[in-house]
Each structure stands twice: as C-alpha cells, then as structure tokens.
C-alpha cells in the first residue's frame, strides 16, 4: 500500500502510462471521512478533492 498526495497520484498514474487500466483508490479526506473509488482513466482523478491522502495497493 502506498500513499500519495493528489499531485503524487497524478504523477504515478502518468508514469504507469499504458499499464494504467483500472485502479482502486482509498481517499482519506480526514481521519473519520474516507471512501473508495475506482479510477478507469486519468480524467477520473479530476472529480476528486485535491485535499486528501490517496492510498493505492501497488
């Protein structure tokens, strides 16, 4: 499991390039508010808040 900021997650997805098809991400907005999303393309990231910690099972 790796943790990213919004910018870090964006860079990670760009580095994956063609390998990125689908990715489950845990979004932690605060210690008591979190949720899971599935990203299918880089544009899906734009719908998420930039003020969170993003955990990815790599």
mmCIF file as Biopython writes it, N, C-alpha, C and O atoms, coordinates in Angstrom:
data_model
#
loop_
_atom_site.group_PDB
_atom_site.id
_atom_site.type_symbol
_atom_site.label_atom_id
_atom_site.label_alt_id
_atom_site.label_comp_id
_atom_site.label_asym_id
_atom_site.label_entity_id
_atom_site.label_seq_id
_atom_site.pdbx_PDB_ins_code
_atom_site.Cartn_x
_atom_site.Cartn_y
_atom_site.Cartn_z
_atom_site.occupancy
_atom_site.B_iso_or_equiv
_atom_site.auth_seq_id
_atom_site.auth_asym_id
_atom_site.pdbx_PDB_model_num
ATOM 1   N N  . UNK A ? 1  ? 0.859   -1.173 0.000   1.0 0.0 1  A 1 
ATOM 2   C CA . UNK A ? 1  ? 0.000   0.000  0.000   1.0 0.0 1  A 1 
ATOM 3   C C  . UNK A ? 1  ? 0.903   1.233  0.000   1.0 0.0 1  A 1 
ATOM 4   O O  . UNK A ? 1  ? 1.820   1.349  0.813   1.0 0.0 1  A 1 
ATOM 5   N N  . UNK A ? 2  ? 0.630   2.137  -0.914  1.0 0.0 2  A 1 
ATOM 6   C CA . UNK A ? 2  ? 1.382   3.397  -0.998  1.0 0.0 2  A 1 
ATOM 7   C C  . UNK A ? 2  ? 0.428   4.562  -0.822  1.0 0.0 2  A 1 
ATOM 8   O O  . UNK A ? 2  ? -0.731  4.496  -1.230  1.0 0.0 2  A 1 
ATOM 9   N N  . UNK A ? 3  ? 0.918   5.620  -0.217  1.0 0.0 3  A 1 
ATOM 10  C CA . UNK A ? 3  ? 0.129   6.833  -0.008  1.0 0.0 3  A 1 
ATOM 11  C C  . UNK A ? 3  ? 0.657   7.946  -0.898  1.0 0.0 3  A 1 
ATOM 12  O O  . UNK A ? 3  ? 1.865   8.096  -1.081  1.0 0.0 3  A 1 
ATOM 13  N N  . UNK A ? 4  ? -0.271  8.723  -1.447  1.0 0.0 4  A 1 
ATOM 14  C CA . UNK A ? 4  ? 0.080   9.806  -2.358  1.0 0.0 4  A 1 
ATOM 15  C C  . UNK A ? 4  ? -0.721  11.058 -2.018  1.0 0.0 4  A 1 
ATOM 16  O O  . UNK A ? 4  ? -1.825  10.985 -1.479  1.0 0.0 4  A 1 
ATOM 17  N N  . UNK A ? 5  ? -0.145  12.193 -2.343  1.0 0.0 5  A 1 
ATOM 18  C CA . UNK A ? 5  ? -0.926  13.424 -2.408  1.0 0.0 5  A 1 
ATOM 19  C C  . UNK A ? 5  ? -1.630  13.407 -3.767  1.0 0.0 5  A 1 
ATOM 20  O O  . UNK A ? 5  ? -1.403  12.507 -4.576  1.0 0.0 5  A 1 
ATOM 21  N N  . UNK A ? 6  ? -2.473  14.394 -4.012  1.0 0.0 6  A 1 
ATOM 22  C CA . UNK A ? 6  ? -3.161  14.475 -5.306  1.0 0.0 6  A 1 
ATOM 23  C C  . UNK A ? 6  ? -2.142  14.557 -6.446  1.0 0.0 6  A 1 
ATOM 24  O O  . UNK A ? 6  ? -2.248  13.836 -7.438  1.0 0.0 6  A 1 
ATOM 25  N N  . UNK A ? 7  ? -1.159  15.441 -6.291  1.0 0.0 7  A 1 
ATOM 26  C CA . UNK A ? 7  ? -0.135  15.623 -7.330  1.0 0.0 7  A 1 
ATOM 27  C C  . UNK A ? 7  ? 0.689   14.350 -7.490  1.0 0.0 7  A 1 
ATOM 28  O O  . UNK A ? 7  ? 1.000   13.943 -8.609  1.0 0.0 7  A 1 
ATOM 29  N N  . UNK A ? 8  ? 1.043   13.722 -6.369  1.0 0.0 8  A 1 
ATOM 30  C CA . UNK A ? 8  ? 1.817   12.479 -6.425  1.0 0.0 8  A 1 
ATOM 31  C C  . UNK A ? 8  ? 1.069   11.357 -7.118  1.0 0.0 8  A 1 
ATOM 32  O O  . UNK A ? 8  ? 1.659   10.601 -7.889  1.0 0.0 8  A 1 
ATOM 33  N N  . UNK A ? 9  ? -0.234  11.241 -6.849  1.0 0.0 9  A 1 
ATOM 34  C CA . UNK A ? 9  ? -1.038  10.205 -7.505  1.0 0.0 9  A 1 
ATOM 35  C C  . UNK A ? 9  ? -1.136  10.479 -8.995  1.0 0.0 9  A 1 
ATOM 36  O O  . UNK A ? 9  ? -1.053  9.554  -9.804  1.0 0.0 9  A 1 
ATOM 37  N N  . UNK A ? 10 ? -1.310  11.719 -9.358  1.0 0.0 10 A 1 
ATOM 38  C CA . UNK A ? 10 ? -1.371  12.079 -10.783 1.0 0.0 10 A 1 
ATOM 39  C C  . UNK A ? 10 ? -0.062  11.699 -11.486 1.0 0.0 10 A 1 
ATOM 40  O O  . UNK A ? 10 ? -0.088  11.135 -12.580 1.0 0.0 10 A 1 
ATOM 41  N N  . UNK A ? 11 ? 1.068   12.004 -10.868 1.0 0.0 11 A 1 
ATOM 42  C CA . UNK A ? 11 ? 2.368   11.659 -11.449 1.0 0.0 11 A 1 
ATOM 43  C C  . UNK A ? 11 ? 2.553   10.146 -11.538 1.0 0.0 11 A 1 
ATOM 44  O O  . UNK A ? 11 ? 3.103   9.639  -12.516 1.0 0.0 11 A 1 
ATOM 45  N N  . UNK A ? 12 ? 2.093   9.431  -10.515 1.0 0.0 12 A 1 
ATOM 46  C CA . UNK A ? 12 ? 2.179   7.968  -10.527 1.0 0.0 12 A 1 
ATOM 47  C C  . UNK A ? 12 ? 1.373   7.391  -11.691 1.0 0.0 12 A 1 
ATOM 48  O O  . UNK A ? 12 ? 1.850   6.502  -12.398 1.0 0.0 12 A 1 
ATOM 49  N N  . UNK A ? 13 ? 0.165   7.890  -11.889 1.0 0.0 13 A 1 
ATOM 50  C CA . UNK A ? 13 ? -0.676  7.396  -12.985 1.0 0.0 13 A 1 
ATOM 51  C C  . UNK A ? 13 ? -0.066  7.733  -14.344 1.0 0.0 13 A 1 
ATOM 52  O O  . UNK A ? 13 ? -0.123  6.926  -15.272 1.0 0.0 13 A 1 
ATOM 53  N N  . UNK A ? 14 ? 0.511   8.916  -14.454 1.0 0.0 14 A 1 
ATOM 54  C CA . UNK A ? 14 ? 1.175   9.286  -15.714 1.0 0.0 14 A 1 
ATOM 55  C C  . UNK A ? 14 ? 2.377   8.384  -15.970 1.0 0.0 14 A 1 
ATOM 56  O O  . UNK A ? 14 ? 2.640   8.017  -17.115 1.0 0.0 14 A 1 
ATOM 57  N N  . UNK A ? 15 ? 3.113   8.022  -14.914 1.0 0.0 15 A 1 
ATOM 58  C CA . UNK A ? 15 ? 4.277   7.147  -15.062 1.0 0.0 15 A 1 
ATOM 59  C C  . UNK A ? 15 ? 3.857   5.732  -15.489 1.0 0.0 15 A 1 
ATOM 60  O O  . UNK A ? 15 ? 4.597   5.054  -16.202 1.0 0.0 15 A 1 
ATOM 61  N N  . UNK A ? 16 ? 2.676   5.291  -15.056 1.0 0.0 16 A 1 
ATOM 62  C CA . UNK A ? 16 ? 2.192   3.974  -15.464 1.0 0.0 16 A 1 
ATOM 63  C C  . UNK A ? 16 ? 1.889   3.928  -16.957 1.0 0.0 16 A 1 
ATOM 64  O O  . UNK A ? 16 ? 2.036   2.885  -17.594 1.0 0.0 16 A 1 
ATOM 65  N N  . UNK A ? 17 ? 1.471   5.049  -17.507 1.0 0.0 17 A 1 
ATOM 66  C CA . UNK A ? 17 ? 1.187   5.130  -18.940 1.0 0.0 17 A 1 
ATOM 67  C C  . UNK A ? 17 ? 0.137   4.130  -19.381 1.0 0.0 17 A 1 
ATOM 68  O O  . UNK A ? 17 ? -0.966  4.095  -18.836 1.0 0.0 17 A 1 
ATOM 69  N N  . UNK A ? 18 ? 0.482   3.320  -20.366 1.0 0.0 18 A 1 
ATOM 70  C CA . UNK A ? 18 ? -0.457  2.346  -20.943 1.0 0.0 18 A 1 
ATOM 71  C C  . UNK A ? 18 ? -0.800  1.213  -19.983 1.0 0.0 18 A 1 
ATOM 72  O O  . UNK A ? 18 ? -1.780  0.500  -20.197 1.0 0.0 18 A 1 
ATOM 73  N N  . UNK A ? 19 ? -0.004  1.039  -18.924 1.0 0.0 19 A 1 
ATOM 74  C CA . UNK A ? 19 ? -0.277  -0.020 -17.953 1.0 0.0 19 A 1 
ATOM 75  C C  . UNK A ? 19 ? -1.487  0.316  -17.087 1.0 0.0 19 A 1 
ATOM 76  O O  . UNK A ? 19 ? -2.089  -0.576 -16.490 1.0 0.0 19 A 1 
ATOM 77  N N  . UNK A ? 20 ? -1.850  1.604  -17.016 1.0 0.0 20 A 1 
ATOM 78  C CA . UNK A ? 20 ? -2.977  2.024  -16.185 1.0 0.0 20 A 1 
ATOM 79  C C  . UNK A ? 20 ? -4.282  1.747  -16.908 1.0 0.0 20 A 1 
ATOM 80  O O  . UNK A ? 20 ? -4.573  2.347  -17.942 1.0 0.0 20 A 1 
ATOM 81  N N  . UNK A ? 21 ? -5.058  0.838  -16.357 1.0 0.0 21 A 1 
ATOM 82  C CA . UNK A ? 21 ? -6.360  0.499  -16.920 1.0 0.0 21 A 1 
ATOM 83  C C  . UNK A ? 21 ? -7.469  0.742  -15.890 1.0 0.0 21 A 1 
ATOM 84  O O  . UNK A ? 21 ? -8.508  1.320  -16.210 1.0 0.0 21 A 1 
ATOM 85  N N  . UNK A ? 22 ? -7.240  0.305  -14.678 1.0 0.0 22 A 1 
ATOM 86  C CA . UNK A ? 22 ? -8.226  0.435  -13.609 1.0 0.0 22 A 1 
ATOM 87  C C  . UNK A ? 22 ? -7.471  0.385  -12.287 1.0 0.0 22 A 1 
ATOM 88  O O  . UNK A ? 22 ? -6.565  -0.430 -12.113 1.0 0.0 22 A 1 
ATOM 89  N N  . UNK A ? 23 ? -7.848  1.261  -11.352 1.0 0.0 23 A 1 
ATOM 90  C CA . UNK A ? 23 ? -7.130  1.336  -10.095 1.0 0.0 23 A 1 
ATOM 91  C C  . UNK A ? 23 ? -8.092  1.671  -8.964  1.0 0.0 23 A 1 
ATOM 92  O O  . UNK A ? 23 ? -8.819  2.662  -9.031  1.0 0.0 23 A 1 
ATOM 93  N N  . UNK A ? 24 ? -8.095  0.840  -7.923  1.0 0.0 24 A 1 
ATOM 94  C CA . UNK A ? 24 ? -8.896  1.116  -6.733  1.0 0.0 24 A 1 
ATOM 95  C C  . UNK A ? 24 ? -8.090  2.020  -5.814  1.0 0.0 24 A 1 
ATOM 96  O O  . UNK A ? 24 ? -6.924  1.748  -5.528  1.0 0.0 24 A 1 
ATOM 97  N N  . UNK A ? 25 ? -8.714  3.094  -5.354  1.0 0.0 25 A 1 
ATOM 98  C CA . UNK A ? 25 ? -8.036  4.094  -4.532  1.0 0.0 25 A 1 
ATOM 99  C C  . UNK A ? 25 ? -8.879  4.369  -3.291  1.0 0.0 25 A 1 
ATOM 100 O O  . UNK A ? 25 ? -10.088 4.581  -3.384  1.0 0.0 25 A 1 
ATOM 101 N N  . UNK A ? 26 ? -8.228  4.363  -2.131  1.0 0.0 26 A 1 
ATOM 102 C CA . UNK A ? 26 ? -8.873  4.814  -0.902  1.0 0.0 26 A 1 
ATOM 103 C C  . UNK A ? 26 ? -8.568  6.297  -0.739  1.0 0.0 26 A 1 
ATOM 104 O O  . UNK A ? 26 ? -7.405  6.702  -0.753  1.0 0.0 26 A 1 
ATOM 105 N N  . UNK A ? 27 ? -9.604  7.099  -0.586  1.0 0.0 27 A 1 
ATOM 106 C CA . UNK A ? 27 ? -9.470  8.551  -0.474  1.0 0.0 27 A 1 
ATOM 107 C C  . UNK A ? 27 ? -9.751  8.933  0.980   1.0 0.0 27 A 1 
ATOM 108 O O  . UNK A ? 27 ? -10.866 8.743  1.466   1.0 0.0 27 A 1 
ATOM 109 N N  . UNK A ? 28 ? -8.751  9.466  1.669   1.0 0.0 28 A 1 
ATOM 110 C CA . UNK A ? 28 ? -8.891  9.887  3.058   1.0 0.0 28 A 1 
ATOM 111 C C  . UNK A ? 28 ? -8.943  11.405 3.114   1.0 0.0 28 A 1 
ATOM 112 O O  . UNK A ? 28 ? -7.919  12.076 2.981   1.0 0.0 28 A 1 
ATOM 113 N N  . UNK A ? 29 ? -10.144 11.942 3.313   1.0 0.0 29 A 1 
ATOM 114 C CA . UNK A ? 29 ? -10.314 13.392 3.436   1.0 0.0 29 A 1 
ATOM 115 C C  . UNK A ? 29 ? -10.008 13.849 4.864   1.0 0.0 29 A 1 
ATOM 116 O O  . UNK A ? 29 ? -9.553  14.973 5.077   1.0 0.0 29 A 1 
ATOM 117 N N  . UNK A ? 30 ? -10.259 12.977 5.832   1.0 0.0 30 A 1 
ATOM 118 C CA . UNK A ? 30 ? -9.942  13.232 7.239   1.0 0.0 30 A 1 
ATOM 119 C C  . UNK A ? 30 ? -9.888  11.865 7.916   1.0 0.0 30 A 1 
ATOM 120 O O  . UNK A ? 30 ? -10.236 10.859 7.299   1.0 0.0 30 A 1 
ATOM 121 N N  . UNK A ? 31 ? -9.453  11.816 9.180   1.0 0.0 31 A 1 
ATOM 122 C CA . UNK A ? 31 ? -9.399  10.507 9.851   1.0 0.0 31 A 1 
ATOM 123 C C  . UNK A ? 31 ? -10.760 9.804  9.935   1.0 0.0 31 A 1 
ATOM 124 O O  . UNK A ? 31 ? -10.816 8.576  9.994   1.0 0.0 31 A 1 
ATOM 125 N N  . UNK A ? 32 ? -11.842 10.563 9.941   1.0 0.0 32 A 1 
ATOM 126 C CA . UNK A ? 32 ? -13.160 9.940  10.068  1.0 0.0 32 A 1 
ATOM 127 C C  . UNK A ? 32 ? -13.951 9.927  8.759   1.0 0.0 32 A 1 
ATOM 128 O O  . UNK A ? 32 ? -15.061 9.396  8.716   1.0 0.0 32 A 1 
ATOM 129 N N  . UNK A ? 33 ? -13.404 10.492 7.714   1.0 0.0 33 A 1 
ATOM 130 C CA . UNK A ? 33 ? -14.107 10.526 6.427   1.0 0.0 33 A 1 
ATOM 131 C C  . UNK A ? 33 ? -13.203 9.974  5.330   1.0 0.0 33 A 1 
ATOM 132 O O  . UNK A ? 33 ? -12.202 10.584 4.955   1.0 0.0 33 A 1 
ATOM 133 N N  . UNK A ? 34 ? -13.583 8.811  4.831   1.0 0.0 34 A 1 
ATOM 134 C CA . UNK A ? 34 ? -12.847 8.196  3.725   1.0 0.0 34 A 1 
ATOM 135 C C  . UNK A ? 34 ? -13.807 7.366  2.888   1.0 0.0 34 A 1 
ATOM 136 O O  . UNK A ? 34 ? -14.891 6.994  3.337   1.0 0.0 34 A 1 
ATOM 137 N N  . UNK A ? 35 ? -13.387 7.089  1.673   1.0 0.0 35 A 1 
ATOM 138 C CA . UNK A ? 35 ? -14.201 6.292  0.770   1.0 0.0 35 A 1 
ATOM 139 C C  . UNK A ? 35 ? -13.294 5.667  -0.280  1.0 0.0 35 A 1 
ATOM 140 O O  . UNK A ? 35 ? -12.136 6.057  -0.430  1.0 0.0 35 A 1 
ATOM 141 N N  . UNK A ? 36 ? -13.829 4.701  -0.999  1.0 0.0 36 A 1 
ATOM 142 C CA . UNK A ? 36 ? -13.077 4.003  -2.034  1.0 0.0 36 A 1 
ATOM 143 C C  . UNK A ? 36 ? -13.667 4.343  -3.393  1.0 0.0 36 A 1 
ATOM 144 O O  . UNK A ? 36 ? -14.886 4.372  -3.567  1.0 0.0 36 A 1 
ATOM 145 N N  . UNK A ? 37 ? -12.790 4.598  -4.351  1.0 0.0 37 A 1 
ATOM 146 C CA . UNK A ? 37 ? -13.219 4.860  -5.717  1.0 0.0 37 A 1 
ATOM 147 C C  . UNK A ? 37 ? -12.395 3.980  -6.656  1.0 0.0 37 A 1 
ATOM 148 O O  . UNK A ? 37 ? -11.319 3.497  -6.303  1.0 0.0 37 A 1 
ATOM 149 N N  . UNK A ? 38 ? -12.922 3.792  -7.834  1.0 0.0 38 A 1 
ATOM 150 C CA . UNK A ? 38 ? -12.213 3.054  -8.873  1.0 0.0 38 A 1 
ATOM 151 C C  . UNK A ? 38 ? -11.971 4.012  -10.031 1.0 0.0 38 A 1 
ATOM 152 O O  . UNK A ? 38 ? -12.912 4.535  -10.628 1.0 0.0 38 A 1 
ATOM 153 N N  . UNK A ? 39 ? -10.705 4.232  -10.339 1.0 0.0 39 A 1 
ATOM 154 C CA . UNK A ? 39 ? -10.346 5.113  -11.450 1.0 0.0 39 A 1 
ATOM 155 C C  . UNK A ? 39 ? -10.151 4.264  -12.696 1.0 0.0 39 A 1 
ATOM 156 O O  . UNK A ? 39 ? -9.426  3.269  -12.672 1.0 0.0 39 A 1 
ATOM 157 N N  . UNK A ? 40 ? -10.803 4.662  -13.786 1.0 0.0 40 A 1 
ATOM 158 C CA . UNK A ? 40 ? -10.682 3.935  -15.050 1.0 0.0 40 A 1 
ATOM 159 C C  . UNK A ? 40 ? -9.815  4.685  -16.053 1.0 0.0 40 A 1 
ATOM 160 O O  . UNK A ? 40 ? -9.271  4.095  -16.987 1.0 0.0 40 A 1 
ATOM 161 N N  . UNK A ? 41 ? -9.696  5.976  -15.850 1.0 0.0 41 A 1 
ATOM 162 C CA . UNK A ? 41 ? -8.843  6.799  -16.714 1.0 0.0 41 A 1 
ATOM 163 C C  . UNK A ? 41 ? -8.358  7.995  -15.909 1.0 0.0 41 A 1 
ATOM 164 O O  . UNK A ? 41 ? -8.918  8.314  -14.860 1.0 0.0 41 A 1 
ATOM 165 N N  . UNK A ? 42 ? -7.328  8.648  -16.396 1.0 0.0 42 A 1 
ATOM 166 C CA . UNK A ? 42 ? -6.714  9.767  -15.681 1.0 0.0 42 A 1 
ATOM 167 C C  . UNK A ? 42 ? -7.716  10.894 -15.421 1.0 0.0 42 A 1 
ATOM 168 O O  . UNK A ? 42 ? -7.626  11.561 -14.391 1.0 0.0 42 A 1 
ATOM 169 N N  . UNK A ? 43 ? -8.651  11.115 -16.311 1.0 0.0 43 A 1 
ATOM 170 C CA . UNK A ? 43 ? -9.637  12.187 -16.147 1.0 0.0 43 A 1 
ATOM 171 C C  . UNK A ? 43 ? -10.542 11.951 -14.942 1.0 0.0 43 A 1 
ATOM 172 O O  . UNK A ? 43 ? -11.110 12.907 -14.414 1.0 0.0 43 A 1 
ATOM 173 N N  . UNK A ? 44 ? -10.692 10.706 -14.493 1.0 0.0 44 A 1 
ATOM 174 C CA . UNK A ? 44 ? -11.497 10.416 -13.309 1.0 0.0 44 A 1 
ATOM 175 C C  . UNK A ? 44 ? -10.918 11.078 -12.065 1.0 0.0 44 A 1 
ATOM 176 O O  . UNK A ? 44 ? -11.653 11.395 -11.130 1.0 0.0 44 A 1 
ATOM 177 N N  . UNK A ? 45 ? -9.629  11.282 -12.050 1.0 0.0 45 A 1 
ATOM 178 C CA . UNK A ? 45 ? -8.957  11.906 -10.914 1.0 0.0 45 A 1 
ATOM 179 C C  . UNK A ? 45 ? -9.436  13.344 -10.707 1.0 0.0 45 A 1 
ATOM 180 O O  . UNK A ? 45 ? -9.450  13.833 -9.577  1.0 0.0 45 A 1 
ATOM 181 N N  . UNK A ? 46 ? -9.820  14.011 -11.767 1.0 0.0 46 A 1 
ATOM 182 C CA . UNK A ? 46 ? -10.258 15.405 -11.685 1.0 0.0 46 A 1 
ATOM 183 C C  . UNK A ? 46 ? -11.542 15.577 -10.884 1.0 0.0 46 A 1 
ATOM 184 O O  . UNK A ? 46 ? -11.837 16.682 -10.430 1.0 0.0 46 A 1 
ATOM 185 N N  . UNK A ? 47 ? -12.305 14.515 -10.702 1.0 0.0 47 A 1 
ATOM 186 C CA . UNK A ? 47 ? -13.551 14.585 -9.930  1.0 0.0 47 A 1 
ATOM 187 C C  . UNK A ? 47 ? -13.310 14.521 -8.424  1.0 0.0 47 A 1 
ATOM 188 O O  . UNK A ? 47 ? -14.220 14.791 -7.639  1.0 0.0 47 A 1 
ATOM 189 N N  . UNK A ? 48 ? -12.099 14.169 -8.018  1.0 0.0 48 A 1 
ATOM 190 C CA . UNK A ? 48 ? -11.788 14.002 -6.604  1.0 0.0 48 A 1 
ATOM 191 C C  . UNK A ? 48 ? -11.211 15.278 -6.010  1.0 0.0 48 A 1 
ATOM 192 O O  . UNK A ? 48 ? -10.693 16.135 -6.724  1.0 0.0 48 A 1 
ATOM 193 N N  . UNK A ? 49 ? -11.310 15.386 -4.698  1.0 0.0 49 A 1 
ATOM 194 C CA . UNK A ? 49 ? -10.738 16.530 -3.999  1.0 0.0 49 A 1 
ATOM 195 C C  . UNK A ? 49 ? -9.214  16.492 -4.074  1.0 0.0 49 A 1 
ATOM 196 O O  . UNK A ? 49 ? -8.614  15.419 -4.135  1.0 0.0 49 A 1 
ATOM 197 N N  . UNK A ? 50 ? -8.605  17.649 -4.069  1.0 0.0 50 A 1 
ATOM 198 C CA . UNK A ? 50 ? -7.136  17.714 -4.078  1.0 0.0 50 A 1 
ATOM 199 C C  . UNK A ? 50 ? -6.585  17.758 -2.657  1.0 0.0 50 A 1 
ATOM 200 O O  . UNK A ? 50 ? -5.369  17.729 -2.467  1.0 0.0 50 A 1 
ATOM 201 N N  . UNK A ? 51 ? -7.461  17.829 -1.659  1.0 0.0 51 A 1 
ATOM 202 C CA . UNK A ? 51 ? -7.047  17.991 -0.253  1.0 0.0 51 A 1 
ATOM 203 C C  . UNK A ? 51 ? -7.154  16.684 0.520   1.0 0.0 51 A 1 
ATOM 204 O O  . UNK A ? 51 ? -7.601  16.688 1.667   1.0 0.0 51 A 1 
ATOM 205 N N  . UNK A ? 52 ? -6.761  15.583 -0.072  1.0 0.0 52 A 1 
ATOM 206 C CA . UNK A ? 52 ? -6.892  14.289 0.574   1.0 0.0 52 A 1 
ATOM 207 C C  . UNK A ? 52 ? -5.583  13.518 0.462   1.0 0.0 52 A 1 
ATOM 208 O O  . UNK A ? 52 ? -4.656  13.924 -0.239  1.0 0.0 52 A 1 
ATOM 209 N N  . UNK A ? 53 ? -5.535  12.405 1.165   1.0 0.0 53 A 1 
ATOM 210 C CA . UNK A ? 53 ? -4.454  11.430 1.030   1.0 0.0 53 A 1 
ATOM 211 C C  . UNK A ? 53 ? -5.044  10.249 0.273   1.0 0.0 53 A 1 
ATOM 212 O O  . UNK A ? 53 ? -6.134  9.774  0.594   1.0 0.0 53 A 1 
ATOM 213 N N  . UNK A ? 54 ? -4.324  9.787  -0.721  1.0 0.0 54 A 1 
ATOM 214 C CA . UNK A ? 54 ? -4.809  8.718  -1.589  1.0 0.0 54 A 1 
ATOM 215 C C  . UNK A ? 54 ? -3.953  7.472  -1.374  1.0 0.0 54 A 1 
ATOM 216 O O  . UNK A ? 54 ? -2.737  7.520  -1.563  1.0 0.0 54 A 1 
ATOM 217 N N  . UNK A ? 55 ? -4.561  6.374  -0.986  1.0 0.0 55 A 1 
ATOM 218 C CA . UNK A ? 55 ? -3.861  5.121  -0.769  1.0 0.0 55 A 1 
ATOM 219 C C  . UNK A ? 55 ? -4.164  4.157  -1.911  1.0 0.0 55 A 1 
ATOM 220 O O  . UNK A ? 55 ? -5.315  3.958  -2.300  1.0 0.0 55 A 1 
ATOM 221 N N  . UNK A ? 56 ? -3.097  3.569  -2.431  1.0 0.0 56 A 1 
ATOM 222 C CA . UNK A ? 56 ? -3.194  2.661  -3.568  1.0 0.0 56 A 1 
ATOM 223 C C  . UNK A ? 56 ? -2.471  1.372  -3.216  1.0 0.0 56 A 1 
ATOM 224 O O  . UNK A ? 56 ? -1.351  1.405  -2.707  1.0 0.0 56 A 1 
ATOM 225 N N  . UNK A ? 57 ? -3.100  0.249  -3.483  1.0 0.0 57 A 1 
ATOM 226 C CA . UNK A ? 57 ? -2.468  -1.045 -3.284  1.0 0.0 57 A 1 
ATOM 227 C C  . UNK A ? 57 ? -1.650  -1.359 -4.520  1.0 0.0 57 A 1 
ATOM 228 O O  . UNK A ? 57 ? -2.198  -1.715 -5.563  1.0 0.0 57 A 1 
ATOM 229 N N  . UNK A ? 58 ? -0.334  -1.226 -4.401  1.0 0.0 58 A 1 
ATOM 230 C CA . UNK A ? 58 ? 0.557   -1.424 -5.552  1.0 0.0 58 A 1 
ATOM 231 C C  . UNK A ? 58 ? 1.196   -2.801 -5.511  1.0 0.0 58 A 1 
ATOM 232 O O  . UNK A ? 58 ? 1.976   -3.147 -6.399  1.0 0.0 58 A 1 
#
